[in-house]
């Protein structure tokens, strides 16, 4: 006999996500993923100046902030044929790497760690033994007995007060927790350290982009200038601060995050066989070294893998309107003009809302009908997983030496074959492997920027085609980026100097979307099939696999007309 488990809202994510899973004989046999709030940015952008789109798009999320601005300015530049100066491209790469590294650390400790780490168990740890364990894997200076002892005392006071705060409402004592007390104590200590570190690294965005969150961007380059001797631009002192922050980020990743990942993973190797889900992976590629228009120069390779075949990389063209990317709405609360059941390439995309959800917030989803605010994207008809795992797999299969070495090193420590990557554990490991790479690449980009400045090329903006009078009457562009959570793209149609159509397909649209007309599940739904569930009232296992994707759904948008609210969807928590 089966039962339906409802997790709504899924916490420790950005946005509103509902998961329903059918459990039979202790395992999930079916699952449904529903985004429970509408975004609507596509509607807001219509008719606006395309050079302003990035400022709206960046605010789709307070977590993925900078990458939406990056995808947006790239879309406009692609449509108008604008090539940004080399210094601007390097600054964008630095800001992008900074965002991804910070996001991966935050995900591991603050969004995902409590799925594997038992905070209450840390109270029983021996601080001396914890210090010895930490020092075997890292040179991090804080890994001393006194440090862990002091932290344990603070934690004990915290727990005994009955006010767990950020550690409240977790499934403490669940039999799925397997770490020894000492490793739990180390992880909690680093959880708190990461809170302090992550607010420092984003100062890189404030230096180059003026602020964080939502740093400033500019179609044609970046809105900053260099003046090494004066306070009026980015001077030598500020560049020195960037260098310091990037080095600290590399040290934190290599001496805290990555060692913790490799220390925790061996206790959960059974999760190398759980949560694999889809066998198809998509990566747009990113971090250009020869201009955005040349994907062959990207640090992250563009391509797709089908059927987990690492011997073949399929080419991907986001511009392909015939058999490329399409969005379907068979199970989404939208309607399209024309024949039902068809998919639309984003350049022809429509955002026409038509809500027909459950009669009350506490009803089960009618999954035979429409059940999500997310559309369902497909590449050549295939459901695709996007994210750090997809990037690492495409790079590994494509022969990228740095990625192959980094993946092989991690697998060597775990004494595991590449097949373990196709799993919940592999998805989490890929994020840590990628963070190491990007932390180093960030320093490389910074060194290149300094050399460029020394050579006298300090241009950060081009006025080419800035005047709308020089634009064609109609232009189309696509801007792609590899956001922390995966393949992101913005498609724009410009007509008579204004936005005629604008469509965003974000990573969680790929991963969290509902089924298509053929019944194909997307990543979340597919990954949950076969997942064991020990206790339906404490579905920790569901949360582990869903969190391994680092879900980021768009925040709520209410619709108003003449000051009157005309639409709202309420969330039922069950």
C-alpha positions in Angstrom: 0.0 0.0 0.0 1.3 3.4 -0.9 1.0 6.9 0.7 1.5 10.4 -0.6 4.1 12.6 1.2 3.8 16.3 0.8 6.8 18.6 1.6 5.6 22.2 1.2 7.4 24.5 1.4 10.8 22.9 0.9 13.0 25.0 3.2 16.6 26.1 3.0 16.1 27.1 -0.7 15.4 30.4 -2.5 11.7 30.6 -3.5 8.7 28.4 -3.1 8.8 24.7 -4.0 6.4 21.9 -3.3 7.3 18.2 -3.6 4.8 15.4 -3.5 6.1 11.8 -3.5 4.3 8.5 -3.5 6.0 6.0 -1.2 5.5 2.2 -1.4 7.4 -0.4 0.6 9.8 2.3 2.0 10.8 3.7 -1.4 9.6 6.5 -3.6 7.8 5.1 -6.7 6.6 8.5 -8.1 7.2 12.2 -7.5 6.0 15.6 -8.6 7.7 19.0 -8.3 5.6 22.2 -8.3 6.8 25.8 -8.3 4.1 27.5 -6.3 4.7 31.2 -7.2 4.6 33.0 -10.5 7.5 35.2 -11.7 6.2 37.4 -14.4 9.4 39.4 -15.3 8.8 38.7 -19.0 5.6 40.7 -18.7 7.2 43.5 -16.8 10.1 43.9 -19.4 7.9 44.2 -22.5 8.2 47.7 -24.1 11.2 48.8 -22.0 14.6 50.0 -23.2 16.7 46.8 -23.6 19.7 48.5 -22.0 17.7 48.6 -18.7 16.7 44.9 -18.7 19.6 43.7 -16.6 18.5 45.8 -13.6 15.1 44.2 -13.6 16.4 40.7 -14.3 19.1 40.8 -11.6 16.3 41.2 -9.1 14.6 38.0 -10.0 16.6 36.5 -7.1 18.7 37.7 -4.2 20.9 34.7 -4.4 21.7 34.3 -8.1 21.9 38.1 -8.4 24.9 38.9 -10.6 24.4 36.1 -13.2 21.0 37.3 -14.3 22.5 40.7 -15.0 25.3 39.1 -16.9 23.0 36.9 -19.0 20.9 40.0 -19.7 23.6 42.3 -20.9 25.1 39.5 -23.0 21.7 39.0 -24.7 21.5 42.6 -25.7 25.1 42.7 -26.8 24.5 39.5 -28.9 21.5 41.1 -30.5 23.3 44.3 -31.4 26.7 42.8 -32.2 28.6 44.5 -29.4 31.9 43.2 -28.3 33.1 44.4 -24.8 36.7 45.4 -24.1 39.0 42.7 -22.6 39.2 44.3 -19.2 35.4 44.3 -18.9 35.3 40.6 -19.9 37.9 39.8 -17.2 36.0 41.8 -14.6 32.8 39.9 -15.5 34.6 36.6 -15.1 36.0 37.6 -11.7 32.5 38.6 -10.5 31.0 35.5 -11.9 33.6 33.2 -10.3 33.2 35.1 -7.0 29.5 34.5 -7.1 29.8 30.8 -7.8 32.4 30.1 -5.2 30.5 32.0 -2.5 27.2 30.3 -3.5 28.8 26.8 -3.4 30.2 27.4 0.1 26.8 28.8 1.3 25.0 25.8 -0.2 27.3 23.2 1.3 27.2 24.6 4.8 24.0 26.6 5.2 21.5 24.9 2.8 22.7 21.3 2.6 24.9 20.4 5.5 22.0 20.0 8.0 20.8 17.1 5.8 24.0 15.2 6.7 25.3 16.8 9.9 23.6 16.2 13.3 24.1 19.4 15.3 22.9 17.9 18.6 25.4 15.0 18.2 28.2 17.5 18.2 27.6 18.1 21.9 29.0 14.7 22.7 32.3 15.2 20.7 35.8 15.2 22.2 37.3 18.6 21.1 40.8 17.1 21.2 39.9 14.3 18.9 38.0 16.7 16.6 41.1 18.9 16.4 43.3 15.9 15.5 40.8 14.8 12.9 40.6 18.2 11.3 44.4 18.7 11.3 44.9 15.4 9.4 43.1 16.8 6.4 43.8 20.6 6.5 46.3 23.3 7.6 43.4 25.6 8.6 44.8 27.6 11.6 41.6 27.5 13.6 41.5 23.7 13.9 42.8 23.7 17.5 41.4 21.8 20.6 40.7 25.1 22.3 38.7 26.4 19.3 36.5 23.4 19.1 36.1 23.3 22.9 35.0 26.9 23.1 32.6 26.4 20.2 31.1 23.3 21.8 30.4 25.3 25.0 28.6 27.9 23.0 26.6 25.3 21.2 25.7 23.6 24.5 24.4 26.8 25.9 22.5 27.4 22.7 20.8 24.0 22.7 20.0 24.0 26.5 18.2 27.3 26.1 15.7 25.5 23.9 16.1 28.2 21.3 17.8 26.5 18.4 17.4 29.4 16.0 19.0 28.5 12.7 19.2 24.9 13.8 15.6 24.5 14.7 13.1 22.1 13.1 15.6 19.7 11.7 15.3 15.9 12.1 17.9 15.5 14.8 18.5 11.9 15.8 17.2 10.5 12.5 18.9 7.1 11.9 20.1 8.4 8.5 22.7 10.6 10.2 25.9 8.6 10.3 28.8 11.0 11.1 30.8 10.6 14.3 30.3 13.3 16.9 33.8 14.8 16.2 33.0 15.3 12.6 29.7 16.8 13.4 31.5 19.3 15.7 34.0 20.2 12.9 31.1 20.7 10.4 29.2 23.0 12.8 32.3 25.0 13.6 32.9 25.5 9.9 29.2 26.3 9.3 29.6 29.3 11.6 32.9 30.3 10.0 31.4 30.2 6.6 28.7 32.7 7.7 31.4 35.2 8.4 33.6 34.4 5.4 30.8 34.6 2.8 29.9 38.2 3.6 33.6 39.2 3.0 34.1 37.7 -0.4 31.2 39.5 -2.0 33.0 42.8 -1.4 34.6 42.0 -4.8 31.2 42.8 -6.3 31.0 46.0 -4.4 34.5 47.1 -5.7 33.8 46.3 -9.3 30.0 46.7 -9.4 29.4 49.3 -6.7 27.4 47.2 -4.3 26.2 43.7 -3.4 23.6 42.2 -3.8 22.7 43.3 -7.2 25.9 44.9 -8.4 25.8 47.2 -11.4 26.4 46.1 -15.0 26.3 47.9 -18.3 25.5 46.9 -21.9 28.9 47.3 -23.6 31.1 46.6 -20.6 31.3 47.4 -16.9 30.4 50.7 -15.1 33.7 51.1 -13.4 37.0 52.7 -14.3 40.7 52.4 -13.3 42.7 55.3 -11.8 45.5 53.7 -9.9 46.7 56.9 -8.2 43.4 58.5 -7.4 40.2 57.8 -5.4 38.0 58.6 -8.3 38.3 55.1 -9.9 39.4 51.7 -8.9 42.9 52.3 -7.5 45.8 50.2 -6.5 44.5 49.9 -2.9 41.2 48.5 -4.1 42.9 46.1 -6.5 45.1 44.9 -3.6 41.9 44.3 -1.6 40.5 42.2 -4.4 43.7 40.1 -4.6 43.5 39.5 -0.8 39.8 38.5 -0.9 40.4 36.1 -3.8 43.3 34.4 -2.0 41.3 34.1 1.2 38.5 32.5 -0.9 40.9 30.0 -2.4 42.3 29.2 1.1 38.8 28.7 2.6 37.7 26.4 -0.2 40.9 24.3 -0.2 41.4 24.2 3.6 37.8 24.1 4.9 35.1 23.4 2.3 36.8 20.8 0.2 38.4 18.8 3.1 35.0 18.8 4.9 33.4 17.4 1.8 35.9 14.6 1.4 35.7 13.8 5.1 31.9 13.6 5.2 31.4 11.7 1.9 32.8 8.3 2.9 30.1 8.0 5.6 27.4 8.3 3.0 28.7 6.3 0.1 25.4 4.5 -0.3 24.1 7.8 -1.6 26.4 7.3 -4.6 23.7 4.9 -5.8 20.7 7.1 -5.0 19.2 10.2 -6.7 20.8 9.9 -10.1 17.6 10.5 -12.0 18.0 11.7 -15.5 20.9 10.4 -17.7 21.1 13.6 -19.8 23.2 16.7 -19.0 23.3 20.2 -20.5 25.9 22.9 -20.2 25.9 26.2 -22.1 29.5 26.9 -21.2 31.0 30.1 -19.7 34.0 32.1 -18.6 35.1 33.4 -22.0 38.8 33.8 -22.7 38.4 35.1 -26.3 35.1 37.0 -26.1 31.6 35.8 -25.4 30.9 35.3 -29.1 33.6 32.5 -29.2 32.3 29.4 -27.2 35.5 27.5 -28.1 37.4 29.8 -25.7 35.1 29.1 -22.7 36.7 27.6 -19.6 33.4 25.7 -19.1 32.8 23.8 -22.3 29.4 24.0 -24.1 27.7 20.7 -24.9 25.3 18.0 -23.9 25.6 14.4 -22.8 22.8 11.9 -23.5 22.4 8.5 -21.8 25.4 9.1 -19.5 27.6 8.4 -22.5 30.9 10.2 -21.7 32.3 9.2 -25.0 30.3 11.7 -27.0 29.6 15.5 -26.5 26.6 16.8 -28.5 26.8 20.4 -29.8 24.3 22.8 -28.3 23.1 25.9 -30.1 20.8 28.2 -28.1 19.8 29.9 -31.3 18.4 26.8 -32.9 14.7 27.5 -33.4 14.0 24.2 -35.3 15.1 21.4 -33.1 16.8 23.1 -30.2 15.4 24.4 -26.9 11.7 24.6 -26.5 9.4 25.3 -23.5 6.2 23.3 -23.0 3.2 24.1 -20.7 1.2 20.8 -20.7 1.4 20.7 -16.9 2.1 24.4 -16.3 -0.3 27.2 -15.3 0.1 29.0 -18.6 -1.6 29.0 -22.0 -0.2 29.4 -25.5 -1.9 30.7 -28.6 -2.3 28.2 -31.4 -2.4 24.4 -31.3 -2.3 22.8 -27.8 0.7 20.6 -26.8 3.3 22.5 -28.8 6.6 23.8 -27.5 8.0 27.3 -28.2 11.6 28.4 -28.7 12.1 31.3 -26.3 12.4 33.8 -29.1 8.8 33.0 -29.9 7.9 32.3 -26.2 4.7 33.5 -24.5 4.1 34.3 -20.9 0.3 34.1 -20.5 -0.8 33.1 -17.0 -3.8 30.8 -16.5 -4.0 29.4 -13.0 -6.1 26.3 -12.4 -4.6 24.9 -9.2 -6.0 22.8 -6.4 -9.3 23.9 -4.8 -7.7 24.5 -1.4 -4.0 24.9 -0.3 -4.2 21.6 1.4 -5.4 19.5 -1.5 -3.0 17.1 -3.3 -1.9 18.3 -6.7 -4.0 17.1 -9.6 -1.0 15.8 -11.5 -3.0 14.7 -14.5 -3.6 18.4 -15.1 -1.5 21.6 -14.7 0.3 21.7 -11.4 3.2 24.1 -11.5 4.2 27.7 -12.3 7.4 26.5 -14.0 7.3 25.8 -17.7 8.9 22.6 -19.0 12.0 23.1 -21.1 13.4 20.4 -23.4 16.5 20.2 -25.6 15.7 18.3 -28.8 12.9 16.7 -26.9 15.1 15.5 -24.1 14.7 16.3 -20.4 18.1 17.6 -19.2 19.9 18.1 -15.9 21.8 21.3 -15.5 24.2 22.4 -12.8 27.8 21.8 -11.4 27.5 18.1 -12.1 26.6 18.8 -15.8 29.5 21.2 -16.1 32.0 18.7 -14.6 30.7 15.9 -16.7 30.8 17.8 -20.0 34.3 19.1 -19.1 35.5 15.6 -18.1 34.0 14.0 -21.2 35.3 16.8 -23.4 38.9 16.3 -22.3 39.4 19.5 -20.3 42.6 18.7 -18.5 42.0 20.8 -15.4 38.5 19.4 -14.9 39.6 15.9 -15.5 42.5 16.2 -13.0 40.2 17.7 -10.4 37.5 15.1 -10.8 40.0 12.3 -10.8 41.7 13.6 -7.7 38.4 13.6 -5.8 37.5 10.2 -7.0 40.9 8.9 -6.0 40.5 10.1 -2.4 37.0 8.5 -2.3 38.4 5.4 -4.0 35.3 5.5 -6.3 34.8 5.1 -10.1 33.3 8.0 -12.2 29.9 6.3 -12.1 29.4 7.5 -8.5 29.0 11.1 -9.9 25.5 10.1 -11.3 23.9 10.5 -7.8 22.9 12.7 -5.0 26.4 12.4 -3.5 28.0 13.0 -6.9 26.0 16.1 -7.4 27.2 17.5 -4.0 30.8 16.5 -4.7 30.7 18.1 -8.2 29.9 21.5 -6.5 33.0 21.2 -4.3 35.3 20.2 -7.1 34.0 23.1 -9.2 34.5 25.6 -6.3 38.2 24.6 -6.2 38.6 25.2 -9.9 36.8 28.5 -9.9 38.7 29.8 -6.9 41.9 29.2 -8.8 40.6 30.6 -12.1 39.5 33.7 -10.3 43.1 34.4 -9.3 44.2 33.7 -12.9 41.6 36.2 -14.2 42.8 38.8 -11.7 46.4 38.3 -12.7 45.5 38.8 -16.4 43.5 41.9 -15.5 46.5 43.4 -13.7 48.8 42.7 -16.7 46.3 44.3 -19.0 46.2 47.4 -16.8 50.0 47.5 -16.7 50.0 47.4 -20.5 47.8 50.5 -20.6 44.6 48.9 -21.7 42.1 50.1 -19.1 39.0 50.3 -21.3 36.0 48.9 -19.5 33.2 50.2 -21.9 32.6 50.6 -25.6 30.2 53.2 -27.0 29.8 51.2 -30.1 26.1 50.8 -31.0 25.1 52.5 -27.8 22.8 54.9 -29.7 19.5 53.3 -30.5 19.5 55.3 -33.8 22.2 52.9 -35.0 20.2 49.7 -34.2 18.3 47.7 -36.8 14.5 47.8 -36.7 14.5 44.3 -35.3 17.2 42.2 -33.6 17.4 39.0 -31.7 19.9 37.9 -29.1 20.6 35.3 -26.5 22.8 35.6 -23.5 23.9 32.5 -21.7 25.7 32.0 -18.3 26.5 29.1 -16.1 24.9 30.2 -12.9 25.7 28.4 -9.7 22.8 26.1 -10.2 23.3 25.5 -13.9 22.6 26.6 -17.5 20.9 30.0 -17.6 19.8 31.9 -20.7 17.9 35.1 -21.5 16.5 35.5 -25.0 15.5 39.0 -26.3 13.7 40.3 -29.3 14.2 44.1 -29.9 11.9 46.0 -32.2 12.1 49.7 -32.9 14.4 50.2 -30.0 12.2 48.5 -27.4 11.8 45.0 -25.9 9.3 43.1 -28.0 9.8 39.8 -26.2 12.0 38.6 -23.4 12.2 35.1 -22.0 14.3 33.7 -19.2 14.9 29.9 -18.8 16.7 29.5 -15.5 18.4 26.5 -14.1 15.6 25.5 -11.8 13.2 25.7 -14.7 15.2 22.8 -16.3 15.5 20.8 -13.0 12.3 21.5 -11.1 9.8 21.6 -13.9 6.8 19.3 -14.3 6.3 16.5 -16.7 6.0 17.1 -20.5 3.2 15.8 -22.7 5.1 12.5 -23.2 5.2 12.0 -19.4 9.0 12.6 -19.2 10.0 13.7 -15.7 12.4 16.5 -15.2 15.4 16.3 -12.9 13.8 16.6 -9.4 11.0 14.2 -10.1 13.3 11.7 -11.8 16.0 11.9 -9.1 13.5 11.0 -6.4 12.4 7.7 -7.9 13.8 4.8 -5.9 14.9 7.0 -2.9 14.4 5.2 0.4 12.3 6.9 3.0 12.7 5.7 6.6 9.9 7.8 8.2 7.2 9.5 6.1 6.8 12.1 8.9 10.5 12.9 8.7 11.3 12.8 5.0 15.0 13.6 5.4 15.9 11.5 2.3 13.7 13.6 0.0 15.3 16.8 1.3 18.8 15.4 0.7 18.2 14.7 -3.0 16.3 17.9 -3.7 18.9 20.0 -1.8 21.7 18.4 -3.9 20.4 20.5 -6.8 20.5 23.7 -4.7 16.9 24.7 -5.7 16.4 28.4 -6.5 12.9 29.3 -7.6 11.8 32.8 -8.4 10.3 34.8 -5.6 6.6 35.7 -5.5 5.1 38.2 -7.8 1.6 39.6 -7.2 -0.2 41.3 -10.1 -1.9 44.7 -9.8 -4.1 46.7 -12.0 -4.9 50.4 -11.1 -3.7 49.7 -7.6 -5.9 46.7 -7.0 -4.5 43.2 -6.5 -5.9 40.9 -9.2 -4.0 37.6 -8.5 -2.5 35.7 -5.6 -1.7 32.1 -5.1 -1.6 30.9 -1.4 0.8 28.3 -0.2 -0.5 25.5 2.0 2.0 23.9 4.4 1.5 20.3 5.1 
